């Protein structure tokens, strides 16, 4: 599939017909893009380092329990939350007008359209630092401010993810470290490290079961996104899908995934009565202020 063809899938659900390679790592794995490169090494598409968190003692269960406890949803991640069903909104008593296939404006009793568009609710919260689209000021996310104890627990994730990042993709890691330390204030980097922002997501058959195709805006092109992954109970499916390359890769409990979030990606439906949690760590270039 070409890059442009993969972009045409943005906002749509991942389905098996998009996938040629179902990968279930039993040991550390690294997959490269099959493209022409200006350097001797091909660029990295995605990789998984197994059982990183089990080696962290009490931190492993503490982080896992914290992620499991988060029930918050957001309607502000429209591109990740799938297409809008206007008939379903109507059944819920919500009058709406589509902004895009994945977002809508609500219409009040006076026929006035809302100022801000929203998407389907999804179990996802943002931690760390962001730039306000209204004031352009950089500060902690609203969720982090409202949940300081959970924020402190989850702020341990970046340094643990870096164990996998340094081993699987050292050149990318050092590129990201140099960028972060040169262009982003230390106070705007989680624990002074190389990431500015975390996204904590939860999947279950009775909640958010998947994540539609998207590209992560603002991520550092010279770096990679890292994702801490945890399972509670019986979990199947929930593969991380990169449709351009026809790749779906499983992530086990305690694994860390590293990948290029500039490629179109999504998460296919979870199966089973369990819950899958992950925490995405990334460097948002919009927070660079030096």
Buried (B, 14 or more C-beta within 10 A) or exposed (E): BEEEEBBEBBBBBBBEEBBEEEBEBEEBBBBBBEEEEEEEEEBBBBBBBBBBBEEBEEBBEBBBEBBBEBEEBBBBBBBBBBBBEBEEBEEEEEBBEEBBBBBBBBBEEEEEBBEEBBBBBBBBBBBBBBBEEEEEEBBBBEBBEEBEEBBEBBBBBBBBBBBBBBBBBEEBBBBBBEBBBEBBBEEBBBBEBBBBBBBBBBBBBEBBBBBBBBBBEBBBEBBBBBBBBBBBEEBEBBBBBBBBBBBBBBBBBBBBBBBBBBBBBBBBBBEBEBBBBBBBBBBBBBBBEE
